[in-house]
Amino acid sequence: MADNLTDTAENLAVNWLFVPAQSPTRPTGPLKVRLMTANGSDSSAGTELGTSGGYTAGGSSVTFTTASGGATDNTGSAVSWTNMPATTIVGVEIWDSAGSPVRLAYGALSANKTTNSGDTFTIASGALTISLA
C-alpha cells in the first residue's frame, strides 16, 4: 500500500517529525486488518465486510516488521479468516484498537478475491506491505 496512509496517519507522522511542540499519540495496539467490500480514500473509510461466517467486524490482529527503505510488511504474521461468507473482498484497511478505533492505512488488493461460504481467506506473511514511497 504505497502512499495509502489516511489523512490522520499523515498528520501524526508529520507532527512527530517536524513539530517539536506536538506529542502525537501512538496508535493503540494491537493493529487490526479489516477486509473491505468497497475501498475508502485518505479521508473516508471504505465498507467493511459485515460480521458473517468466520469474519468478525473490527478485523484481526496484525504485526509489522521494523521499516527498511521506507517500507514495512507483515513478515511472520500471516492473517487468516476461516469459514468466510460468500463475498468479494476488494481491499484492506489498518486500524488501531483504541476505544474509538483510528483508521491508519487503506489499499486495494492487487486483484479482487471472491470467497465462497466456508472458504478460508489468508493474507500471507510478507504480502501486506506499507510504504511511504
N, C-alpha and C positions, 0 to 999 in steps of 0.2 A: 504494500500500500504506500506508494511513493506520493508525498505531498497530500496525504489524506488525513492530516490532523484536523480536528474540529477547531472552530474559532476559539473555544475555551482553552483547548490544549495549546494552541499557538500563543495565546496571551500569557498562559502560565510560563511557557518556555522563554518568551521574550522578556517578561518581567524578571524571571530568575537570572537571565544572562545580563541584562542591560539596565535594570532599575534597582540599584543597591538598597533603596529605602523599602522596596517591596519584599515581602516574605511569602511567596506563593506557597499554598498548601499542597503537599504531595497528594497524589491520588490515594484513596483508601484501598488497601488490598483485601482480598486478592482481586486482581483484574479479572474481568469476565468477557468471554467472547460470546456474542449473541448472533444468531442466524437471522438473516433478513430476507423477506419476500419482496421488498421494494427498497431500493437503495436511497440513502439520505444524501446530504450535502454538508459543507462546512458548518452551516448554521442550523440545519434541521435534521432530526433523526429519521431514519427510514422506518419501514414497517417490520417489526419483529414477528417471527413465526409465533403463533399463539400456542399456549400450553395445550399439548395434544400428544398422545402416544408417549414416547420417551423423552419429549422435549419439554423442559420447564422454562417458562418465561424468565428472563433475567440472566440467562446464559450459564456457561460452565467456566470454571477457573482455568486460567492460562498463565504460564510464566514465560518470561523472555530472557534471553542471554544479555550479557553486557554488550553495549553497542560497539561496533567497529566499522570504520568507514562511513559513519553517519547512518548505520542501519542496525536493527536488531531482529531476531526471529525467535520462534518458539522451539528451538532445538532442545530435545529431551523432554518435550511437553506436548505430545500428541493429544488432541482433544476429540473425544468420540461421544456420539449420542446413539443409543440403541433404541429399537422399537420406534423409529421415526414415523410420523404420519405421512400420508401421500401429499407431497407438496413440491414446489420448485424453489430452491434457495438461490438467490442472486448475489448475495453479498454477506459481509460480516461487519459488526461494529465492536469496538473495545470500550467497555465501561468500567468504572471502578465500583467498589462495594459500599460507598457511603450510604447513609440513611436515605438521602436523596441522590441516587447514583449520577455520576458525571460521565457524559459521553466524551471519549478522548480521540478516537480514530474510527474511520469507516473505509470501506472499499468493496468494489465489485469482485466477485470470483472471476478467475480467468475464463471460465465457462459456467453457465448456469448448471445446477445439479438438481435433477428430478429424483425424488425418493418415492418409493412405494411404501405402503403401510407395512411396518415391521422391519424395514431396512435399517442398516447402520450407516451413519454419516460420520466421516473422520476427516479432521484436518491433520495431516501427517506432521510429525516432528520436522521442524525446519521449513514448513510450507507457508507459514504465516509470517511475512516479513513487513516490518515497518521501517520506512526510510525517510530521511529529510531531503534526500537528493531527488 
